[in-house]
Amino acid sequence: MTKILLADDHPLIMEGISNSLSKRSDFEIVGKVYTGQEILKFLESKKVDIIISDVQMPYLNGIDAYKIIKQEYPDVKFIVLTMHNSIDGIKYAIRTGISGFIIKTGRMLKEDIINAIDEVSNGYEYYCKETIKLIISEIRGVKEYKNEINLTNRESQILKLIGKGFKSNDIANQLKISKYTVETYKRNIVDKVGLKSAKELLKYALQNTN
């Protein structure tokens, strides 16, 4: 039985993954957490074989959490599941010693997750097709593989407002949603576009919106 810990600050995504994995009798979801700090706390008291984790999470991101995990729990395997599709982000994650990298926008997401668990459980590594395309493009000297960016209508709307100079509070008031919801959308955009941080979001918005 493979004991799996899920870590993602998007509850709906985590529930969808959990539902898919629950169909396998040899997989056991031993926990669900929302931050890198919660991953470390969970490992203090529970046995885990594989962690499937987002990168951008509050307080402590997934990669920084793994740097600690591999020192204190070297047998625990770590699979990155993220919207972040920049080659720099992928290379940085691989250098830390992760066992797999899956981009959430991939067409075969559910299959990728299951295949990754099977491969990693058997001592191998796993990278989804989108990740492999990015790596191949880098090796061939292509500056950046342009993965299709699919923003939702709401994400596009928020990106345009950011480009007009609106702050999170202003956007929340205009769209009649909470500031926390705005921040969540902003993190989603950062991940999908492949930015390194939220600080780069304004520059991107100014360059890519009217």
PyMOL commands that place a pseudoatom at each C-alpha (Angstrom):
pseudoatom trace, name=CA, resn=MET, resi=1, chain=A, elem=C, hetatm=0, pos=[0.000, 0.000, 0.000]
pseudoatom trace, name=CA, resn=THR, resi=2, chain=A, elem=C, hetatm=0, pos=[1.474, 3.339, -1.102]
pseudoatom trace, name=CA, resn=LYS, resi=3, chain=A, elem=C, hetatm=0, pos=[0.822, 6.049, 1.487]
pseudoatom trace, name=CA, resn=ILE, resi=4, chain=A, elem=C, hetatm=0, pos=[0.258, 9.412, -0.200]
pseudoatom trace, name=CA, resn=LEU, resi=5, chain=A, elem=C, hetatm=0, pos=[0.129, 12.931, 1.240]
pseudoatom trace, name=CA, resn=LEU, resi=6, chain=A, elem=C, hetatm=0, pos=[-1.516, 15.666, -0.865]
pseudoatom trace, name=CA, resn=ALA, resi=7, chain=A, elem=C, hetatm=0, pos=[-0.443, 19.300, -0.472]
pseudoatom trace, name=CA, resn=ASP, resi=8, chain=A, elem=C, hetatm=0, pos=[-2.215, 22.106, -2.329]
pseudoatom trace, name=CA, resn=ASP, resi=9, chain=A, elem=C, hetatm=0, pos=[-3.828, 25.372, -1.251]
pseudoatom trace, name=CA, resn=HIS, resi=10, chain=A, elem=C, hetatm=0, pos=[-6.644, 24.861, -3.775]
pseudoatom trace, name=CA, resn=PRO, resi=11, chain=A, elem=C, hetatm=0, pos=[-9.180, 22.549, -2.041]
pseudoatom trace, name=CA, resn=LEU, resi=12, chain=A, elem=C, hetatm=0, pos=[-11.154, 21.751, -5.216]
pseudoatom trace, name=CA, resn=ILE, resi=13, chain=A, elem=C, hetatm=0, pos=[-8.047, 20.604, -7.065]
pseudoatom trace, name=CA, resn=MET, resi=14, chain=A, elem=C, hetatm=0, pos=[-6.964, 18.486, -4.116]
pseudoatom trace, name=CA, resn=GLU, resi=15, chain=A, elem=C, hetatm=0, pos=[-10.387, 16.859, -3.835]
pseudoatom trace, name=CA, resn=GLY, resi=16, chain=A, elem=C, hetatm=0, pos=[-10.372, 16.029, -7.533]
pseudoatom trace, name=CA, resn=ILE, resi=17, chain=A, elem=C, hetatm=0, pos=[-6.968, 14.361, -7.215]
pseudoatom trace, name=CA, resn=SER, resi=18, chain=A, elem=C, hetatm=0, pos=[-8.068, 12.498, -4.095]
pseudoatom trace, name=CA, resn=ASN, resi=19, chain=A, elem=C, hetatm=0, pos=[-11.184, 11.170, -5.837]
pseudoatom trace, name=CA, resn=SER, resi=20, chain=A, elem=C, hetatm=0, pos=[-9.113, 9.893, -8.762]
pseudoatom trace, name=CA, resn=LEU, resi=21, chain=A, elem=C, hetatm=0, pos=[-6.558, 8.160, -6.561]
pseudoatom trace, name=CA, resn=SER, resi=22, chain=A, elem=C, hetatm=0, pos=[-9.198, 6.594, -4.324]
pseudoatom trace, name=CA, resn=LYS, resi=23, chain=A, elem=C, hetatm=0, pos=[-10.159, 4.284, -7.198]
pseudoatom trace, name=CA, resn=ARG, resi=24, chain=A, elem=C, hetatm=0, pos=[-6.855, 2.452, -6.748]
pseudoatom trace, name=CA, resn=SER, resi=25, chain=A, elem=C, hetatm=0, pos=[-6.942, -0.085, -3.916]
pseudoatom trace, name=CA, resn=ASP, resi=26, chain=A, elem=C, hetatm=0, pos=[-3.153, 0.057, -3.561]
pseudoatom trace, name=CA, resn=PHE, resi=27, chain=A, elem=C, hetatm=0, pos=[-3.146, 3.835, -2.907]
pseudoatom trace, name=CA, resn=GLU, resi=28, chain=A, elem=C, hetatm=0, pos=[-3.942, 5.283, 0.516]
pseudoatom trace, name=CA, resn=ILE, resi=29, chain=A, elem=C, hetatm=0, pos=[-4.445, 9.027, 0.964]
pseudoatom trace, name=CA, resn=VAL, resi=30, chain=A, elem=C, hetatm=0, pos=[-3.091, 9.476, 4.477]
pseudoatom trace, name=CA, resn=GLY, resi=31, chain=A, elem=C, hetatm=0, pos=[-3.577, 13.236, 4.621]
pseudoatom trace, name=CA, resn=LYS, resi=32, chain=A, elem=C, hetatm=0, pos=[-4.337, 16.545, 2.912]
pseudoatom trace, name=CA, resn=VAL, resi=33, chain=A, elem=C, hetatm=0, pos=[-2.536, 19.764, 3.826]
pseudoatom trace, name=CA, resn=TYR, resi=34, chain=A, elem=C, hetatm=0, pos=[-2.479, 23.307, 2.482]
pseudoatom trace, name=CA, resn=THR, resi=35, chain=A, elem=C, hetatm=0, pos=[1.011, 24.716, 3.179]
pseudoatom trace, name=CA, resn=GLY, resi=36, chain=A, elem=C, hetatm=0, pos=[4.624, 23.602, 3.222]
pseudoatom trace, name=CA, resn=GLN, resi=37, chain=A, elem=C, hetatm=0, pos=[4.680, 24.058, 6.982]
pseudoatom trace, name=CA, resn=GLU, resi=38, chain=A, elem=C, hetatm=0, pos=[1.755, 21.655, 7.331]
pseudoatom trace, name=CA, resn=ILE, resi=39, chain=A, elem=C, hetatm=0, pos=[3.661, 19.059, 5.295]
pseudoatom trace, name=CA, resn=LEU, resi=40, chain=A, elem=C, hetatm=0, pos=[6.533, 19.147, 7.789]
pseudoatom trace, name=CA, resn=LYS, resi=41, chain=A, elem=C, hetatm=0, pos=[4.167, 18.990, 10.754]
pseudoatom trace, name=CA, resn=PHE, resi=42, chain=A, elem=C, hetatm=0, pos=[2.333, 16.008, 9.265]
pseudoatom trace, name=CA, resn=LEU, resi=43, chain=A, elem=C, hetatm=0, pos=[5.557, 14.057, 8.733]
pseudoatom trace, name=CA, resn=GLU, resi=44, chain=A, elem=C, hetatm=0, pos=[6.410, 14.347, 12.412]
pseudoatom trace, name=CA, resn=SER, resi=45, chain=A, elem=C, hetatm=0, pos=[3.684, 11.860, 13.331]
pseudoatom trace, name=CA, resn=LYS, resi=46, chain=A, elem=C, hetatm=0, pos=[2.614, 9.968, 10.193]
pseudoatom trace, name=CA, resn=LYS, resi=47, chain=A, elem=C, hetatm=0, pos=[4.347, 7.641, 7.727]
pseudoatom trace, name=CA, resn=VAL, resi=48, chain=A, elem=C, hetatm=0, pos=[4.308, 8.854, 4.138]
pseudoatom trace, name=CA, resn=ASP, resi=49, chain=A, elem=C, hetatm=0, pos=[5.776, 7.222, 1.012]
pseudoatom trace, name=CA, resn=ILE, resi=50, chain=A, elem=C, hetatm=0, pos=[5.011, 9.894, -1.580]
pseudoatom trace, name=CA, resn=ILE, resi=51, chain=A, elem=C, hetatm=0, pos=[4.087, 13.570, -1.344]
pseudoatom trace, name=CA, resn=ILE, resi=52, chain=A, elem=C, hetatm=0, pos=[2.234, 15.181, -4.247]
pseudoatom trace, name=CA, resn=SER, resi=53, chain=A, elem=C, hetatm=0, pos=[2.639, 18.915, -3.776]
pseudoatom trace, name=CA, resn=ASP, resi=54, chain=A, elem=C, hetatm=0, pos=[1.929, 22.235, -5.380]
pseudoatom trace, name=CA, resn=VAL, resi=55, chain=A, elem=C, hetatm=0, pos=[4.824, 24.703, -5.491]
pseudoatom trace, name=CA, resn=GLN, resi=56, chain=A, elem=C, hetatm=0, pos=[3.229, 28.036, -4.642]
pseudoatom trace, name=CA, resn=MET, resi=57, chain=A, elem=C, hetatm=0, pos=[1.662, 27.734, -1.197]
pseudoatom trace, name=CA, resn=PRO, resi=58, chain=A, elem=C, hetatm=0, pos=[1.389, 30.167, 1.728]
pseudoatom trace, name=CA, resn=TYR, resi=59, chain=A, elem=C, hetatm=0, pos=[4.154, 30.529, 4.338]
pseudoatom trace, name=CA, resn=LEU, resi=60, chain=A, elem=C, hetatm=0, pos=[6.490, 27.863, 2.903]
pseudoatom trace, name=CA, resn=ASN, resi=61, chain=A, elem=C, hetatm=0, pos=[6.422, 26.773, -0.743]
pseudoatom trace, name=CA, resn=GLY, resi=62, chain=A, elem=C, hetatm=0, pos=[6.602, 23.160, -1.834]
pseudoatom trace, name=CA, resn=ILE, resi=63, chain=A, elem=C, hetatm=0, pos=[10.197, 23.173, -3.078]
pseudoatom trace, name=CA, resn=ASP, resi=64, chain=A, elem=C, hetatm=0, pos=[11.550, 24.835, 0.052]
pseudoatom trace, name=CA, resn=ALA, resi=65, chain=A, elem=C, hetatm=0, pos=[9.612, 22.317, 2.134]
pseudoatom trace, name=CA, resn=TYR, resi=66, chain=A, elem=C, hetatm=0, pos=[11.190, 19.471, 0.160]
pseudoatom trace, name=CA, resn=LYS, resi=67, chain=A, elem=C, hetatm=0, pos=[14.700, 20.772, 0.837]
pseudoatom trace, name=CA, resn=ILE, resi=68, chain=A, elem=C, hetatm=0, pos=[13.975, 20.147, 4.522]
pseudoatom trace, name=CA, resn=ILE, resi=69, chain=A, elem=C, hetatm=0, pos=[12.148, 16.863, 3.895]
pseudoatom trace, name=CA, resn=LYS, resi=70, chain=A, elem=C, hetatm=0, pos=[15.011, 15.238, 1.971]
pseudoatom trace, name=CA, resn=GLN, resi=71, chain=A, elem=C, hetatm=0, pos=[17.341, 15.931, 4.894]
pseudoatom trace, name=CA, resn=GLU, resi=72, chain=A, elem=C, hetatm=0, pos=[15.027, 14.687, 7.643]
pseudoatom trace, name=CA, resn=TYR, resi=73, chain=A, elem=C, hetatm=0, pos=[13.008, 12.052, 5.731]
pseudoatom trace, name=CA, resn=PRO, resi=74, chain=A, elem=C, hetatm=0, pos=[15.266, 10.841, 2.875]
pseudoatom trace, name=CA, resn=ASP, resi=75, chain=A, elem=C, hetatm=0, pos=[13.001, 7.907, 1.971]
pseudoatom trace, name=CA, resn=VAL, resi=76, chain=A, elem=C, hetatm=0, pos=[10.002, 10.129, 1.236]
pseudoatom trace, name=CA, resn=LYS, resi=77, chain=A, elem=C, hetatm=0, pos=[9.512, 10.782, -2.490]
pseudoatom trace, name=CA, resn=PHE, resi=78, chain=A, elem=C, hetatm=0, pos=[8.289, 14.162, -3.744]
pseudoatom trace, name=CA, resn=ILE, resi=79, chain=A, elem=C, hetatm=0, pos=[6.235, 14.803, -6.895]
pseudoatom trace, name=CA, resn=VAL, resi=80, chain=A, elem=C, hetatm=0, pos=[5.626, 18.400, -7.958]
pseudoatom trace, name=CA, resn=LEU, resi=81, chain=A, elem=C, hetatm=0, pos=[2.133, 19.189, -9.278]
pseudoatom trace, name=CA, resn=THR, resi=82, chain=A, elem=C, hetatm=0, pos=[1.921, 22.809, -10.420]
pseudoatom trace, name=CA, resn=MET, resi=83, chain=A, elem=C, hetatm=0, pos=[0.670, 25.287, -13.005]
pseudoatom trace, name=CA, resn=HIS, resi=84, chain=A, elem=C, hetatm=0, pos=[4.187, 26.751, -13.111]
pseudoatom trace, name=CA, resn=ASN, resi=85, chain=A, elem=C, hetatm=0, pos=[5.647, 25.925, -16.532]
pseudoatom trace, name=CA, resn=SER, resi=86, chain=A, elem=C, hetatm=0, pos=[8.843, 27.966, -16.800]
pseudoatom trace, name=CA, resn=ILE, resi=87, chain=A, elem=C, hetatm=0, pos=[12.021, 26.076, -17.654]
pseudoatom trace, name=CA, resn=ASP, resi=88, chain=A, elem=C, hetatm=0, pos=[13.873, 27.850, -14.843]
pseudoatom trace, name=CA, resn=GLY, resi=89, chain=A, elem=C, hetatm=0, pos=[11.312, 26.630, -12.325]
pseudoatom trace, name=CA, resn=ILE, resi=90, chain=A, elem=C, hetatm=0, pos=[11.551, 23.076, -13.625]
pseudoatom trace, name=CA, resn=LYS, resi=91, chain=A, elem=C, hetatm=0, pos=[15.361, 23.052, -13.541]
pseudoatom trace, name=CA, resn=TYR, resi=92, chain=A, elem=C, hetatm=0, pos=[15.378, 24.457, -10.022]
pseudoatom trace, name=CA, resn=ALA, resi=93, chain=A, elem=C, hetatm=0, pos=[12.949, 21.783, -8.840]
pseudoatom trace, name=CA, resn=ILE, resi=94, chain=A, elem=C, hetatm=0, pos=[14.935, 18.975, -10.492]
pseudoatom trace, name=CA, resn=ARG, resi=95, chain=A, elem=C, hetatm=0, pos=[18.166, 20.185, -8.880]
pseudoatom trace, name=CA, resn=THR, resi=96, chain=A, elem=C, hetatm=0, pos=[16.611, 19.746, -5.428]
pseudoatom trace, name=CA, resn=GLY, resi=97, chain=A, elem=C, hetatm=0, pos=[16.163, 16.021, -6.120]
pseudoatom trace, name=CA, resn=ILE, resi=98, chain=A, elem=C, hetatm=0, pos=[12.421, 15.712, -6.717]
pseudoatom trace, name=CA, resn=SER, resi=99, chain=A, elem=C, hetatm=0, pos=[11.093, 12.451, -8.146]
pseudoatom trace, name=CA, resn=GLY, resi=100, chain=A, elem=C, hetatm=0, pos=[8.559, 13.886, -10.571]
pseudoatom trace, name=CA, resn=PHE, resi=101, chain=A, elem=C, hetatm=0, pos=[7.160, 17.048, -12.158]
pseudoatom trace, name=CA, resn=ILE, resi=102, chain=A, elem=C, hetatm=0, pos=[3.607, 17.384, -13.508]
pseudoatom trace, name=CA, resn=ILE, resi=103, chain=A, elem=C, hetatm=0, pos=[2.068, 20.534, -14.987]
pseudoatom trace, name=CA, resn=LYS, resi=104, chain=A, elem=C, hetatm=0, pos=[-1.583, 20.952, -13.968]
pseudoatom trace, name=CA, resn=THR, resi=105, chain=A, elem=C, hetatm=0, pos=[-2.653, 22.282, -17.361]
pseudoatom trace, name=CA, resn=GLY, resi=106, chain=A, elem=C, hetatm=0, pos=[-1.611, 19.055, -19.081]
pseudoatom trace, name=CA, resn=ARG, resi=107, chain=A, elem=C, hetatm=0, pos=[-4.321, 17.195, -20.981]
pseudoatom trace, name=CA, resn=MET, resi=108, chain=A, elem=C, hetatm=0, pos=[-3.604, 13.888, -19.261]
pseudoatom trace, name=CA, resn=LEU, resi=109, chain=A, elem=C, hetatm=0, pos=[-3.501, 15.183, -15.683]
pseudoatom trace, name=CA, resn=LYS, resi=110, chain=A, elem=C, hetatm=0, pos=[-5.235, 12.265, -13.926]
pseudoatom trace, name=CA, resn=GLU, resi=111, chain=A, elem=C, hetatm=0, pos=[-3.276, 9.699, -15.905]
pseudoatom trace, name=CA, resn=ASP, resi=112, chain=A, elem=C, hetatm=0, pos=[-0.042, 11.596, -15.264]
pseudoatom trace, name=CA, resn=ILE, resi=113, chain=A, elem=C, hetatm=0, pos=[-0.577, 11.565, -11.501]
pseudoatom trace, name=CA, resn=ILE, resi=114, chain=A, elem=C, hetatm=0, pos=[-1.331, 7.839, -11.380]
pseudoatom trace, name=CA, resn=ASN, resi=115, chain=A, elem=C, hetatm=0, pos=[1.574, 7.000, -13.708]
pseudoatom trace, name=CA, resn=ALA, resi=116, chain=A, elem=C, hetatm=0, pos=[3.898, 9.177, -11.638]
pseudoatom trace, name=CA, resn=ILE, resi=117, chain=A, elem=C, hetatm=0, pos=[2.990, 7.379, -8.413]
pseudoatom trace, name=CA, resn=ASP, resi=118, chain=A, elem=C, hetatm=0, pos=[3.518, 3.979, -10.052]
pseudoatom trace, name=CA, resn=GLU, resi=119, chain=A, elem=C, hetatm=0, pos=[6.886, 4.964, -11.519]
pseudoatom trace, name=CA, resn=VAL, resi=120, chain=A, elem=C, hetatm=0, pos=[8.176, 6.677, -8.390]
pseudoatom trace, name=CA, resn=SER, resi=121, chain=A, elem=C, hetatm=0, pos=[7.039, 3.756, -6.217]
pseudoatom trace, name=CA, resn=ASN, resi=122, chain=A, elem=C, hetatm=0, pos=[9.258, 1.518, -8.338]
pseudoatom trace, name=CA, resn=GLY, resi=123, chain=A, elem=C, hetatm=0, pos=[12.321, 3.709, -7.971]
pseudoatom trace, name=CA, resn=TYR, resi=124, chain=A, elem=C, hetatm=0, pos=[12.009, 5.741, -11.177]
pseudoatom trace, name=CA, resn=GLU, resi=125, chain=A, elem=C, hetatm=0, pos=[11.313, 9.403, -11.919]
pseudoatom trace, name=CA, resn=TYR, resi=126, chain=A, elem=C, hetatm=0, pos=[8.372, 10.804, -13.854]
pseudoatom trace, name=CA, resn=TYR, resi=127, chain=A, elem=C, hetatm=0, pos=[7.914, 13.936, -15.957]
pseudoatom trace, name=CA, resn=CYS, resi=128, chain=A, elem=C, hetatm=0, pos=[4.743, 14.756, -17.876]
pseudoatom trace, name=CA, resn=LYS, resi=129, chain=A, elem=C, hetatm=0, pos=[4.873, 15.386, -21.646]
pseudoatom trace, name=CA, resn=GLU, resi=130, chain=A, elem=C, hetatm=0, pos=[4.604, 19.162, -21.219]
pseudoatom trace, name=CA, resn=THR, resi=131, chain=A, elem=C, hetatm=0, pos=[7.619, 19.129, -18.888]
pseudoatom trace, name=CA, resn=ILE, resi=132, chain=A, elem=C, hetatm=0, pos=[9.632, 16.974, -21.291]
pseudoatom trace, name=CA, resn=LYS, resi=133, chain=A, elem=C, hetatm=0, pos=[8.856, 19.378, -24.167]
pseudoatom trace, name=CA, resn=LEU, resi=134, chain=A, elem=C, hetatm=0, pos=[10.214, 22.266, -22.115]
pseudoatom trace, name=CA, resn=ILE, resi=135, chain=A, elem=C, hetatm=0, pos=[13.374, 20.361, -21.232]
pseudoatom trace, name=CA, resn=ILE, resi=136, chain=A, elem=C, hetatm=0, pos=[13.967, 19.285, -24.857]
pseudoatom trace, name=CA, resn=SER, resi=137, chain=A, elem=C, hetatm=0, pos=[13.464, 22.858, -26.083]
pseudoatom trace, name=CA, resn=GLU, resi=138, chain=A, elem=C, hetatm=0, pos=[16.023, 24.051, -23.543]
pseudoatom trace, name=CA, resn=ILE, resi=139, chain=A, elem=C, hetatm=0, pos=[18.550, 21.432, -24.667]
pseudoatom trace, name=CA, resn=ARG, resi=140, chain=A, elem=C, hetatm=0, pos=[18.027, 22.397, -28.307]
pseudoatom trace, name=CA, resn=GLY, resi=141, chain=A, elem=C, hetatm=0, pos=[18.730, 26.023, -27.488]
pseudoatom trace, name=CA, resn=VAL, resi=142, chain=A, elem=C, hetatm=0, pos=[15.187, 27.322, -27.862]
pseudoatom trace, name=CA, resn=LYS, resi=143, chain=A, elem=C, hetatm=0, pos=[14.850, 30.194, -25.406]
pseudoatom trace, name=CA, resn=GLU, resi=144, chain=A, elem=C, hetatm=0, pos=[11.407, 29.223, -24.186]
pseudoatom trace, name=CA, resn=TYR, resi=145, chain=A, elem=C, hetatm=0, pos=[8.807, 26.666, -25.178]
pseudoatom trace, name=CA, resn=LYS, resi=146, chain=A, elem=C, hetatm=0, pos=[5.541, 28.580, -25.363]
pseudoatom trace, name=CA, resn=ASN, resi=147, chain=A, elem=C, hetatm=0, pos=[3.032, 26.344, -23.667]
pseudoatom trace, name=CA, resn=GLU, resi=148, chain=A, elem=C, hetatm=0, pos=[-0.514, 27.487, -24.351]
pseudoatom trace, name=CA, resn=ILE, resi=149, chain=A, elem=C, hetatm=0, pos=[-1.738, 29.696, -21.508]
pseudoatom trace, name=CA, resn=ASN, resi=150, chain=A, elem=C, hetatm=0, pos=[-5.406, 29.177, -20.764]
pseudoatom trace, name=CA, resn=LEU, resi=151, chain=A, elem=C, hetatm=0, pos=[-6.636, 31.844, -18.373]
pseudoatom trace, name=CA, resn=THR, resi=152, chain=A, elem=C, hetatm=0, pos=[-10.237, 31.733, -17.207]
pseudoatom trace, name=CA, resn=ASN, resi=153, chain=A, elem=C, hetatm=0, pos=[-12.491, 34.716, -17.949]
pseudoatom trace, name=CA, resn=ARG, resi=154, chain=A, elem=C, hetatm=0, pos=[-12.138, 35.892, -14.354]
pseudoatom trace, name=CA, resn=GLU, resi=155, chain=A, elem=C, hetatm=0, pos=[-8.337, 35.539, -14.415]
pseudoatom trace, name=CA, resn=SER, resi=156, chain=A, elem=C, hetatm=0, pos=[-8.175, 37.532, -17.674]
pseudoatom trace, name=CA, resn=GLN, resi=157, chain=A, elem=C, hetatm=0, pos=[-10.440, 40.183, -16.151]
pseudoatom trace, name=CA, resn=ILE, resi=158, chain=A, elem=C, hetatm=0, pos=[-8.207, 40.506, -13.078]
pseudoatom trace, name=CA, resn=LEU, resi=159, chain=A, elem=C, hetatm=0, pos=[-5.052, 40.603, -15.211]
pseudoatom trace, name=CA, resn=LYS, resi=160, chain=A, elem=C, hetatm=0, pos=[-6.459, 43.553, -17.189]
pseudoatom trace, name=CA, resn=LEU, resi=161, chain=A, elem=C, hetatm=0, pos=[-7.296, 45.422, -13.976]
pseudoatom trace, name=CA, resn=ILE, resi=162, chain=A, elem=C, hetatm=0, pos=[-3.773, 44.808, -12.679]
pseudoatom trace, name=CA, resn=GLY, resi=163, chain=A, elem=C, hetatm=0, pos=[-2.458, 46.243, -15.943]
pseudoatom trace, name=CA, resn=LYS, resi=164, chain=A, elem=C, hetatm=0, pos=[-4.539, 49.373, -15.318]
pseudoatom trace, name=CA, resn=GLY, resi=165, chain=A, elem=C, hetatm=0, pos=[-2.874, 49.830, -11.946]
pseudoatom trace, name=CA, resn=PHE, resi=166, chain=A, elem=C, hetatm=0, pos=[-5.626, 48.494, -9.698]
pseudoatom trace, name=CA, resn=LYS, resi=167, chain=A, elem=C, hetatm=0, pos=[-4.550, 47.056, -6.326]
pseudoatom trace, name=CA, resn=SER, resi=168, chain=A, elem=C, hetatm=0, pos=[-6.082, 43.914, -4.814]
pseudoatom trace, name=CA, resn=ASN, resi=169, chain=A, elem=C, hetatm=0, pos=[-8.521, 45.877, -2.633]
pseudoatom trace, name=CA, resn=ASP, resi=170, chain=A, elem=C, hetatm=0, pos=[-9.661, 47.938, -5.626]
pseudoatom trace, name=CA, resn=ILE, resi=171, chain=A, elem=C, hetatm=0, pos=[-10.165, 44.812, -7.731]
pseudoatom trace, name=CA, resn=ALA, resi=172, chain=A, elem=C, hetatm=0, pos=[-12.112, 43.130, -4.939]
pseudoatom trace, name=CA, resn=ASN, resi=173, chain=A, elem=C, hetatm=0, pos=[-14.421, 46.130, -4.590]
pseudoatom trace, name=CA, resn=GLN, resi=174, chain=A, elem=C, hetatm=0, pos=[-14.992, 46.459, -8.328]
pseudoatom trace, name=CA, resn=LEU, resi=175, chain=A, elem=C, hetatm=0, pos=[-15.717, 42.752, -8.877]
pseudoatom trace, name=CA, resn=LYS, resi=176, chain=A, elem=C, hetatm=0, pos=[-17.571, 42.362, -5.556]
pseudoatom trace, name=CA, resn=ILE, resi=177, chain=A, elem=C, hetatm=0, pos=[-15.383, 39.511, -4.358]
pseudoatom trace, name=CA, resn=SER, resi=178, chain=A, elem=C, hetatm=0, pos=[-13.073, 39.182, -1.350]
pseudoatom trace, name=CA, resn=LYS, resi=179, chain=A, elem=C, hetatm=0, pos=[-9.451, 40.309, -1.339]
pseudoatom trace, name=CA, resn=TYR, resi=180, chain=A, elem=C, hetatm=0, pos=[-8.476, 36.700, -0.507]
pseudoatom trace, name=CA, resn=THR, resi=181, chain=A, elem=C, hetatm=0, pos=[-10.230, 35.513, -3.684]
pseudoatom trace, name=CA, resn=VAL, resi=182, chain=A, elem=C, hetatm=0, pos=[-8.357, 38.130, -5.713]
pseudoatom trace, name=CA, resn=GLU, resi=183, chain=A, elem=C, hetatm=0, pos=[-5.049, 36.953, -4.239]
pseudoatom trace, name=CA, resn=THR, resi=184, chain=A, elem=C, hetatm=0, pos=[-5.929, 33.353, -5.119]
pseudoatom trace, name=CA, resn=TYR, resi=185, chain=A, elem=C, hetatm=0, pos=[-6.628, 34.338, -8.731]
pseudoatom trace, name=CA, resn=LYS, resi=186, chain=A, elem=C, hetatm=0, pos=[-3.336, 36.251, -8.846]
pseudoatom trace, name=CA, resn=ARG, resi=187, chain=A, elem=C, hetatm=0, pos=[-1.413, 33.180, -7.657]
pseudoatom trace, name=CA, resn=ASN, resi=188, chain=A, elem=C, hetatm=0, pos=[-3.155, 31.094, -10.327]
pseudoatom trace, name=CA, resn=ILE, resi=189, chain=A, elem=C, hetatm=0, pos=[-2.086, 33.576, -13.021]
pseudoatom trace, name=CA, resn=VAL, resi=190, chain=A, elem=C, hetatm=0, pos=[1.498, 33.568, -11.748]
pseudoatom trace, name=CA, resn=ASP, resi=191, chain=A, elem=C, hetatm=0, pos=[1.551, 29.762, -11.938]
pseudoatom trace, name=CA, resn=LYS, resi=192, chain=A, elem=C, hetatm=0, pos=[-0.065, 29.504, -15.373]
pseudoatom trace, name=CA, resn=VAL, resi=193, chain=A, elem=C, hetatm=0, pos=[2.074, 32.192, -16.988]
pseudoatom trace, name=CA, resn=GLY, resi=194, chain=A, elem=C, hetatm=0, pos=[5.256, 30.782, -15.476]
pseudoatom trace, name=CA, resn=LEU, resi=195, chain=A, elem=C, hetatm=0, pos=[6.374, 33.811, -13.519]
pseudoatom trace, name=CA, resn=LYS, resi=196, chain=A, elem=C, hetatm=0, pos=[8.855, 33.375, -10.692]
pseudoatom trace, name=CA, resn=SER, resi=197, chain=A, elem=C, hetatm=0, pos=[6.932, 35.531, -8.222]
pseudoatom trace, name=CA, resn=ALA, resi=198, chain=A, elem=C, hetatm=0, pos=[3.900, 37.747, -7.769]
pseudoatom trace, name=CA, resn=LYS, resi=199, chain=A, elem=C, hetatm=0, pos=[6.210, 40.772, -8.103]
pseudoatom trace, name=CA, resn=GLU, resi=200, chain=A, elem=C, hetatm=0, pos=[6.593, 40.032, -11.805]
pseudoatom trace, name=CA, resn=LEU, resi=201, chain=A, elem=C, hetatm=0, pos=[2.816, 40.012, -12.319]
pseudoatom trace, name=CA, resn=LEU, resi=202, chain=A, elem=C, hetatm=0, pos=[2.433, 43.785, -12.717]
pseudoatom trace, name=CA, resn=LYS, resi=203, chain=A, elem=C, hetatm=0, pos=[5.156, 43.924, -15.368]
pseudoatom trace, name=CA, resn=TYR, resi=204, chain=A, elem=C, hetatm=0, pos=[3.561, 41.019, -17.218]
pseudoatom trace, name=CA, resn=ALA, resi=205, chain=A, elem=C, hetatm=0, pos=[0.103, 42.643, -17.022]
pseudoatom trace, name=CA, resn=LEU, resi=206, chain=A, elem=C, hetatm=0, pos=[1.430, 45.930, -18.399]
pseudoatom trace, name=CA, resn=GLN, resi=207, chain=A, elem=C, hetatm=0, pos=[3.096, 44.142, -21.316]
pseudoatom trace, name=CA, resn=ASN, resi=208, chain=A, elem=C, hetatm=0, pos=[0.242, 41.804, -22.208]
pseudoatom trace, name=CA, resn=THR, resi=209, chain=A, elem=C, hetatm=0, pos=[-3.005, 43.739, -21.676]
pseudoatom trace, name=CA, resn=ASN, resi=210, chain=A, elem=C, hetatm=0, pos=[-4.537, 46.706, -23.403]
for i in range(1, 210): cmd.bond("trace and resi %d" % i, "trace and resi %d" % (i + 1))
show_as sticks, trace
zoom trace
